[in-house]
């Protein structure tokens, strides 16, 4: 589904991605892990065209995505920080994002799921962090896309919303979607991920299932397995 | 791009600052007309204020809006939209919103004082046109600075410095060079130096239209000769247009190459 070849990215003198090669197959939940500065966010942003690689090739479903923008119609992205224009209301923002995509949206079920009906006419600037994150989730999941990228999706969510999120992710997986998640919450990874893609120093250090990781590092606990990868 | 433009304007029209700006011009217009009771005199006073204030407000609004919208811009960047459309939509939104505040804020008092019955209507239109040009020019310059500077405070600082340079320091340098080189024929130099500052260009355009170029002495006569003619005005407006087009072109280029 996603093919990345020899991806390089420098920010000035700082090399963040150093010849990264990875192939992500269609369908399944992939956890993108790695220490701070390993290039996780840069990798995701390169996929989305927000960061322009210095060198290398990225293709999604066989088509190169560099310098293009229409392919983003088939990607749902949840950014890490949910900051919206303070003067728009929730419903206006949802309408605006719907307007920007030539696609069907089913936002009403999600609004009901996260209990946002009472907040629809409130201005985004007046919402709490957790509520904003719920709006963020509605905006992400209301479209039906083949690729879903979630950057720290659990931030600010109350336990009930977290359960709903996990359900949503599982439902999408069942439909055969490809889901990339970056997170530092190991319990979330343990529960949800099919495969782990571990970045270190701008390259892929490990790619495989959680069981394979535990076998390779001879650990029974995921956190310890990750820690031993880093040592 | 039109969709982004619509939402930027919507966002700005509901911002407190757009109303503060509008009310400021409204009060200014009424006060000047009340004190002067002469539409022409009010226009001249307004000229001096607008030439300096509009660029300042344009610069501040432009920089502030860019930095305040940064996270939202990232959300937009992940949508199937061309990058340049995002920034152009925002830029035109800010510029139009400021222009609207200016036109309504000044237009209402002048119309109520009988602008349509006076010959000053052409001068007033020129004032508004020039004010609008300055809005579009300085918001474009502000966006250029903001796109090139990650640090909010540095970006704001550079933008204010730019305004200060073009509004005040440039004229100082120009005057000093005129004094130092006053043995030499300076007409071509003066003309060209004016082209490089949109504020000076606007100021002289209006002064000439208002026929007080005699106050400018020798250089005034040269300008009258050059700018007063239809050809002169046409060239001046074209250069003001260039002052909009070139920074906007750079906004598009920079936004296409930038990492977010």
Interface residues (C-beta under 8 A of the other chain):
Chain A: X11 X45 X48 X49 X50 X51 X52 X69 X70 X71 X72 X73 X75 X77 X79 X81 X82 X83 X84 X85 X87 X88 X92 X96 X97 X99 X100 X101 X102 X139
Chain B: X3 X7 X10 X11 X14 X15 X69 X70 X71 X72 X74 X75 X76 X77 X78 X79 X80 X81 X82 X83 X257 X258 X259 X260
